[in-house]
Amino acid sequence: MLRSHCDLLLEMARKYIWWMPPEEAVEYPTRIVAQVMNTGIFRDSARVAESLGDDCLRMVLKTAEAGQFNERSWHYWHYRLGLAAPDQVPPMPVRRFE
């Protein structure tokens, strides 16, 4: 589903994924979307939401890894996507070592 939006993902990777080449980053589309949701300007977040849809953003949020979202973005997107009331946002993902 995400790979069908390759042009948008490549554009967003150029802006928000600085630790790898954009052409490599598109192999990790959920990472690009999470990064835009976390650090993107409103216009870019709105474009991603409009193009990919709220169901896709919900999936990215539900499968987020530790460190992909800051607390502010975590709370905003849970509320914005109807996943939680403002006072009932689930805890952020944490890294576990086994």
Secondary structure by P-SEA (a helix, b strand, c coil): ccccaaaaaaaaaaccccccccccccccaaaaaaaaaccccaaaaaaaaaaccaaaaaaaaaacccccccaaaaaaaaaaacccccccccccbbbbcc
